[in-house]
């Protein structure tokens, strides 16, 4: 199975989509941006949402935990490749009591329904394993890395190392045998103790034979006396019945008149309601709900307009700042092209040029002349002084040039800073303008929605209430209609109740026999006679029961042969059950032995594969892994023969050990043909960088066999695979961004 795309309205996700590729997919997102919600959504699309779950202390059912924040109904779509065909799975909520209970599966591009694929078996058909097995193997959460025991997972593993059938489980078979064993004998309860007690009772019955005969004579005498007393009371009660029958016939006649009256009243109310075109309760409830929703939209509109006004103020401040800048009315590009006034560049003065041209050759000639004439030193000094004056003049000109260049550089730096400040102000104004446009659009959309919904409600209400030209009037009209409907419902219920009472009295009242003469009221009330008759009947029934019991016991105990035969039969039953008890004990021992033998085949294979993965994840720090059928884990450090229980490892090492076992179970348990995707939700959070890199390398290799979705709140996974085109990396904030 290969997941192409998921689209969800689920929890904090509102019509958001996540596109995936084959191989390793890394979805990076900060905390509280929907990683765990995407994982729960995938599970819900495959296996549905358990609508029977209830909230309890410390636990929130998925149907409540992932109810959309926006208040809409849960829904989702999953595009995938399964069995060589592109499928589109959709789930929607038609009834709030069954979130995402509406399931459809179709072949992509054709709309043809996938035969045999339902909301109940979708996950098991596509993945090849049940929900319990998948969640204990390839569906890995940070808080659920540890593997727990499950009969389904146990059957799946047993099938892989035995005959390939998944119909048996050691724990289930052992529980069944223990129940059968306890059924035969469990301390002082069970079939064997019951039969032993019955045998002792049978033996005592032989001793009670003579005592029962005397009790039977006394019981028969008392039964005759009570029978006479009960017959007299029954005759008196019959007289009460005849008088009460006459009273019921009178009450039935009154009930018939009341039923006709209530039926006529209900019919009259219905005629008025139909004449006034009062809508049904469903329509009333729908319209009143729509009116309530109008207030929600109105509050949203108010908030949107407040945000629009605030955005307008922000834009005004930003535009004011731009206009107050040195470049009003310009863009950053235009401002950058404006010329910079730094004054004219200083030139070498004309008189300096002439002076140099005049003194240069003259000084040179004087030097040559004095050198030839060997003049005095004072004359040479004078010549040197003239040269120094010429040199000072040249230096003055150079300093003036440097000063101009320094001033030009300062002006350029000032212009650059002004441009940077102006660019920041200009970009802020553009952002404020875009924000104002977006918020204005949102406010306009809400206003249009409010207006459209309000007009739709008023148009529908005016069909039966023409005077309702505003929402309060429409609401008042709907309330009045609801009252009218309630009156009709109550009237019809009263009519049905009166009719039922009339029919009941008619069925319970016998027809009069000819011309019935008035009957006198009985001397005693029916309750008094009934109580005495009930007591007499109970006493008579008890006496007869006692007589029958004594007769039965005497009949059973009167023939010693029958008692001995019964005792012998009980001994045979006890012997058979004791044999079954021993056989079941032997079966439990054999099953335990077989389970031990199976475990010796199961644990090494899974432990060997888990050890290979754990060794790779820990860079050879641990070389061995042991586990039993209850998935209690221990790790063997390299060079140390003493195994360390998982509880003694650090949190990071324990997570790595559990992840290694999970990956090993995936390799051994999940069917190769379905290529069930693996989901990891912050499973590497406690790994250090070195072991995280080892885990990522392993997952990169494992992604050649199945699609892997790694959700993480860290950036190191994406940085590790930077530049690797075989790994899909996405960063989620409010939406997904492909890297």
N, C-alpha and C positions, 0 to 999 in steps of 0.2 A: 504493500500500500504506500502511496506517495501523496502527501498533502500538497495541493497547489496553492490554495488560498482559503483563508477564513475571514468571514465577515460577521460581526457580532454586535448585538444590542443586549448587553449582559453586564450587570454590575456597573462599574464606572465607564465601560465601553459603550459608546453610543454611535451606532452605524459606522464603526471603525473596521478597517480591513488590515490583514497581515498576509503578505504574499511570501511563499516559501519555495525553496529549490531543493532538488535532490542532494543528498549528502549532508554535510554538517552546516546547520544554520545557527548562527549566534545572534541572539536578540538581546541587545544591551539596553538597559533602562534604569534610571534611578529608582529608589524605593517609592512605592505608592504611585506607580505609573501604569500598573495593569499586568505585570508579568504573571503573577499567580492567577489573576482573573482569566488570562488567555489559556492557561493550563486547565483551569476548571471548565472553561468553555469547550475546549477540545473533548474533555471527558464527557461533558453533557451532550455534545453532538453525537458522540459514538454510543453512549450508553443511556442517555436521558438523564433527567433530574428526578430524584426520588421525592415524589410529592407526599409520601407518608412520613417523612422525617419531621420531627418536632424539635423546637428549641428546648434546651435544657441548660442547667447551670454550667457555664464555661463552654457551651457549644451552641452555634447558630446553624440551623439547617441551611443547606445550599439554596433552597428555594427562596429563603429570606436573605441570606448573606449576599447573594448575587442578584437580587432584584434590581433592575435598572434604576440608577439614581435619578434619571429624568422622569420617572413615573410611568413610562410606557411599558408595554408587555415585553417579556423575554422573547428573543427570536435570534436566528442565526443561519448561516449558510456555510457549507464546507464543500469545496471543489477538490476532488482527489482522483487519483489513478488507482484502480483496483481490478485485478484480473485482466489486465490488458485493455480495459475500457475506462473512458473518462466518465466519472459520476458526479452528480450534483445532489448533495444532501441538504435538506432544509428542515428546520424545526421552528414552529411558531406556537404562540399561546392563544388558544381559543377560549379556554376557561381558566380563571385565575387559580382555581384549585388544582390544575394540572399544568404547571409551567412547562413550556416547550413540548407539550404532549401531542401537537399536530405534526406528524412526520411525513416527509415525502422523499423519495429517492428516484432519480431519473437519469437516463443516459444524457450526457452533455451534448447539446446541439440538436437533439431530437425531441426531448420532452417525454420520451417513452419511459414508462415506469419500470423500475428494476424488479423483476419477479422474485418473490420470496424474501425481499429485504424489507423488514419492518422496523419500527422504532424500538421494539423489544430485543430483536436479535441482530441489530445493525452492527454493533461493536464486535460481537462474537463471530459473525460471518466474515467481516472485513479483516479482522486481526487474527482469527483462528483460535482465540482463547477467550475465556470468560473475563468479566470485569475484575473479579477478585484476583485472577492470575496476572492480568495485565498491570494492575495497580501494585502488585508485589514483585514485578519484574522490571518492566520498561518505563513505568510512570514514576519518576523519582522526584520527590520534593525534598527540600533541605531539612524540614522537620520530620520527614518520614523516610529517611535513608535506611533505617533498620528494617530487616525482612521479618515479617510475622508469619506464623503458621496458619495455613488455610487448607481445608480438605480438597478444594479444587486444585490448588498448587501441588498438594501432595499427590493427588491422582495423576496430574500431568507429569510430574517427575517420575513417579512409579511406572507410568506407561513408557517413558523413554528408556528405562533400564530393564523392562520385563517384556511383556507380550505386545505392548503398544496399545492396550485398551485402557480407557480412562474411567471405567465404571466402578472401581474399587478404591478404598482408602483404608489404611491400617487403623487409623483412629476411629473411623466409623465402624469397621468390623469389630474392633475390640470393644467399643461401647455397646454394640448389639449383643455380643456374647456375654458381657458383664450384666446387661439387663436380664438376659435369659437366666444367668446364674442366680442373680438376686431374686428373680421371680420364683425360683424353686426353693432357695433358702437364703435369707438375709437376716442374720441374728435370730430373732424370734418370729420373723414374718416370712411369708412365702408359702408355696404349695405344700412342701414337706411338713413344716410345723402345723399347718392346718389339718393335714391328713392324720398326723400323729395325735392331735387333739381330738379329732373325730373318732379315732380308734379308741382312745381312752373313754370318750363319751359312750360309745357303743358298748364297751365292756361294763360301764356303769349302768347302762340301761337294763341289763340282765338282773342287776340287783334291785332296780326300781320297779320291777314288774308287779309285785304284790301290792306295793303302796299305791300304784296308779288305779287299781280296780276300785278301792274304797273312794278315791277322789272322783271317779267317773259317776258313781251312784249319786253323790251329792250334787254334782254339776247338772245332771239330767233333771233332778227335782227342781232346782232353781230355774232352769230354762223354761219349764212348764208354767211356773208362776209368773215369770216376766212376760211370757207370750200372751197370757190372759190380760195383763195390765196394758200391754201395748195395743191390743185389739180395741179395748174400750177408748183409749186416747185417740186412735185413728178414726173412730166413728165421730167423736167430738170434733176432730180436726176437719172431717168431711163437711160437717155442718158449717164450719167457718169458711170452708172453700166455696160452698154454694152462695153464702151471703156475699163474700168478696167478689165472686164472679158477676153477680148482679151489679155491684158497685163499679167493677171494671167496665161493664157494658155502658154504664152511664158516663164514665170518664172517657171512653172511646168516642162516644157521640160528641162530647164537648171538644175533644181533640180534633175531630174531623172538621168542626166548625172553625176552630182556631187555625187549622192548616189552610182552609180555603181563604180565610181573611188575610193571613200572611202572604200567601201566594199572590192574591190580588194586589196587595200593596207592592210587592216586589215587581210584578208585571207593570204596574203603573209607573214606578220609578224607572224601569228600563225603557218604557216608551218615552218618558220625558227626556232621558239622557240621549236616546237615539235621535229624538226630534231636535234637541239642542246641539247635536254633533259633538258631544263630549268625547275626547279621545280615550283610548285604552290606557291602562295603568303603565304598560311598557313605554308608550309614547310619552306619557306624562313624566315618568321617571327619567327617560332619555333627555327630554327638553329641560327639566329642572337641573339635571346634571350638567347639561350644556351651559345653562345660566351660571351655575357655580364655577364652571371652567372659565367663563367670561371674566370673572373677578381675578382669577389667576393670571389671565392674559393681560388684564388691565394693569395689575401690579407690575408685571414684566415690562409693559409699555412705559409705565411711569419711571421705572428704574432705567430703561433704555434711554428715555429722554433726558433724565438727569445725567447719565453718562455722556449723552450727546452734548448737553450744555457744558459739562466740564471739559470735554474734548475741544469745544469751540473756544472756551477760555484759554486752554493750553495753546491752541493755534494762534489766538490773538496775541498772547504774550510772545510766542515764538516769532511771529511776523513783525511785531514791534521791535524785538531785539535785532532782527535782520535789517529793518529800516534804519535803526539807530547805528548800524555799523558803518565803517568807512566806505562801504560799497553798496549803497542802497540801489535797488532796482537791477542789480547785476546777479549773474549766476557765478559759482566758483570758477568756472572755466573762463567766463568773460573777465572776471576780476583778475585772474592770473595773467591775462594778456594786456592789462593796462600798463602804460609806460611808467617808469620810476624817474622822478625828477631829482637828479643828484648834482645839478649844476655843471658848468663847462669844465672840461679837463684842463688843468694849468699847462701853459706852453712856455717853452724857453724864450725869455724876452729878446726882442730884436737888438736892444742895446748891448745885451750880454754877448750876442753873436758877434756884433761889430767889435766889441772890446777884445774878445778872444782873437778875432782875425787880425786886430791891430797889434796887440801886445805879443801874440805868439811868435810870429816871425821876428819881431824886433828883439824880444828877449833872447831868442836863439842866436840872432846875429851878434848881440852884445856879449853873450857867453863865448862865442867863438873869438870875438875881438879881444876880450879881456884875457882869454887864455893865451892868445898869441903875444899880447903886449906885456904879460906878467904884471898886471896892475896890482894895486895894493888890496889888502884883505877887506878894507871898508867898502870899497866899491863892489866887491863880490857879495858882501852882506846885503848891500842895498838891492842888488839883483835878486837875492834869495827872498827878501821881504816882498818884492813885487810878485814873485812866483806864488808866495803864500797867499797874498790877496786874491790872486786869480783862483787858487784852489778853494778858498773860503767861499768865493762867489759860486763856484760849481756845487759845493756842498749845500748851500742855501737853496739852490734850485732843486736839488734832489730831495731835500726834506719837505719842500712844498708839494712835490709830487706824491710822496708817501702819505702826507696828511690828507690829500684829496682821496687817495685810494682807501684809507681807513674810514673816512666819512662815507664813502660809497658802500663799503661792506656793511657798516652799521645800518644804513638805510635799507639795504637789501634784506638784512636779517629782520628788521622791524616789519618790512613789507611781508615777509614770509610768515611771521607770527600772526599778523593781521589777517592774512589769507587763511591760515589754519583755523583761527577763531571764527572767521566769517563762514568757512566751510562747515564747521560744526553747527553753527547757528542755522545755516541754510538747510542742512540735513535734518536737524531737529524740527524745523518748520515743515519740511516735506513729510516727515514721519507723523507729525501732529495732523497734517492735512489728510493723510491716508487714514489715520485713526478716526478722524471726524467723519470721513466718507463712509467707512465701515459701520460706525455706530449710527450714522444717519440712516444708512440702508437697513440696519437691523431694526431701528425704531419705526421706519416706514413699513417694513414687513409686518411687525407686530400690530401696527395701527390698521393695516389692510386686513390682517387676520381677524382682529377684534371687530372691525366694521362688517366684514363679510359674515362672520359667525352671528353677530348681533342681528343683522338684517335677515339672515336665514332663519333664526329663531323667531323673529317677529313675523315674518311671512307665514311660517307654519302655524304660529299661535293665532294669527288673525283669521285663519280658516274657520276657527270655531269661536274666536273672541274678537270681533271686528274692532272693538274700542281699544285694543292693546297696541298703542303706538310707541311705547317705550318698554324697557326691560322690567322695571318694577311692576308696571301694569300687567305685563305678560306673566311675571312670576305670581302675582296675585290671582290672575285668571287660572293658572295651572294649579295653584293651591285650592282654589274653589272647585276645579274639576276633580282634584284628588279627593276632596271632601265628598263630592257627589258620588264618585266611584266607591268610596268607602261606605257611604250610606247604602248604595245598591248591593255591595258585597254583603254587608251585615243583614240587609233585608232578605237577600236570597239565601244566606246561611240560616237565618231564622225560619224561612219557609221550608227549607230542606229538613231542618231539625224538627219542625212541627209535623211535616209529612212523615218523617221516620218515626216520630213518637206515635202518631196516629196509626201507622202501619203496624208498629210493634204492639200497640194496645189491641188492634184488631186481630192480630195473630194470637195474642195471648188470651183473648176473651172468647170463650165458647159461645156458640149460638144458643139462644133461649129455646127451651123445650116447650113448645106450645105457648099457651097463655100462662105466663109465669106470675104466680101470686106473690105478693110482698112477703119477704122472709123476715122473721124477727132477728134482731141482733143477738149474737151469741153471748152466753152468760160470762164467759171468760175470753180474754183477748187471745188472738191467734198466737202471739208471741209466747204467752204463758203456756198454752197447750203445746205449742211446738217445742218449747224448751223441755217440758215434761216428757213429751213423746220421744224427743231426741235422746234424753237421758235413759228412758226405758229401752229404746232401740239399741243404744250403745251397750246398756247392761245386758240386753238379750243377745246382742251380737257377741259380746264378750263371753257370756255364758255358753252360747253355741260354739264359739271358737274354742273355749276351754274344753267343752264336751268333745268337739271334733278332734282337738289336739290330744286329749286323753284317749279317745277312741283310736286315733291313728297310732299313738305311741303304744297303746295296748295291742293294737293289731300287729304293729311291728315287733313289739317286745313279747307278745303272747306266745309266739312260736320260737323256741330256742334255736331251732335249725336255721331260721331266717337270720337271727342275730349272729350266729356263728358264721354263716355264709357272708354276711356283710363285713364282719371283722376280717375274715380271710381275704375278701376283695380289697379292703383297705390296706392290708399288709402287702398285697401284690402291687397296688398302686405306689405305695411307699418304696417298695423295692425297685420298681421301674424308674421312679423319679430320682432315687439315689444313684442308679446307674447313669441316668442322663446327667445328673449333677457332676459325677466323676468324669463323664465324657466331655462335658463343657469345660471343666477345669483343664483336662488334657488338651482340648482344642485351643484354649487360651495360651497354654504353655507352648503349643506348637506354633500358634500365630505369633507369639512373642519371639520365639526362636527364628521364625521365617522373617519377621520384621528386622531382627538383628542382622540376619544374613543379608536382607535387602539393603539395610543401612550400610553394611560393609561395602556394598557395591555402589550405593548412592553417594555416601559422604566422600569417598576418595575421588570419584570423578568430578563432582562439583568442587570439592576442596582443591583438587589439582588445578582445575581451570581458574578458580578464584585466586590461588596462590600465584599462578603465572601473571595474572593481571595485577595483583597486589605488589608483587615484586617489581613489576614495571612502573607502577605508580610511585613506589617509595625508593626507586633507584637502587634496588637490591638490599634495602635496609631490613626487609622481612622476606623470608624465603618459603614459608609454609603457612597454610591455613587449615584449621580443623573446624568441623561443624557437625552437629547431629541433626536428626529429623525435625527437631524443634527450632532449628536455626540459631542455636547458641554458638557463638563464634569465639575462636581463640587464634592468635597469630604467633608464629615462631620466628624470633629474630635471627638474623644471619649469625652463625657461629655460636648459637645458644640453643640447647636442646629443650629448655623449659618454655612451654607455651604460655603466652600471656592472654588472659581473658580480655574480651573487647572492652569491658568496663574499666580495665586498668590502663587503657591507652588514652592518650590525649584526645581532645575533641576532634582535632584535625585528622589524627591517625585513625581514630574510630570511624570517622566519615569516609576515609579512604578505604578502610577494610570493608565497610558496608557497601560502598560503591563497587568494589571489586566483586563482591558476592552477587550484587545486582546484575553486573555486566556478565558474570559467568552464568547466572540463571537465564539471562536473555539468550546467550549463545546456545544453551542446552534445551530450553523450554519452548521458546517462541518458534512457530513453524517457519521454515525458510521460505516456503512458497508465498506466504502473505507479506513478508518483509515489513512486519509491524514497526511503525516509527517509535523511536525512543524520545522521551520528554524528560529534561532535567531542569528543575526550577531552583536556581541558586544552590545547586548541589556541590559546587566547588568553593563556596563562600569561606569555609574554614581551612582551605588548602593554602600552604605557603606558596611563594612564586615558583620554586623549583618543582614541587609536586603538582602544582597546577599545570605547569608546562608539560610534565609527563602525562598527566591525565588528558590534556588537550591533544597531545600527539596520538594517544591511544584512540580517543574519540574520532580523530581525523581518519585513522585507519579503519575503525569500525564503521564509519559512515560510507565506506565502499559497499557494505552489505545492506544497510538500512538507512533511512532518513533519520537524522538526529536533530532535535530542537533543544538548544542550550540557552535558557534564559538566565541572565546574570545582571547584577547591579554594579559590577566592576568593569573597568575599561581594559584590564590586562589581557583578557581573552581576545578582544578585537585587535589589540596591538600585537599580540603574538602571531596572529594570522594576517597581519597587514601585508598586502601584496600577494596573498595566496588566492588566486582566482577560483580555486576549487572550494572555497568556503564562503558562504553567504553571510554577510554581517549587516545587521540593521540596528539602528539606534532609535528607541522609542521615547518620545516626550508626550505631547498630546496626540501625535500621529507617528507613523513609521517612516523613517528616512533610510534609504538604502545607501550603504557606503560603497 
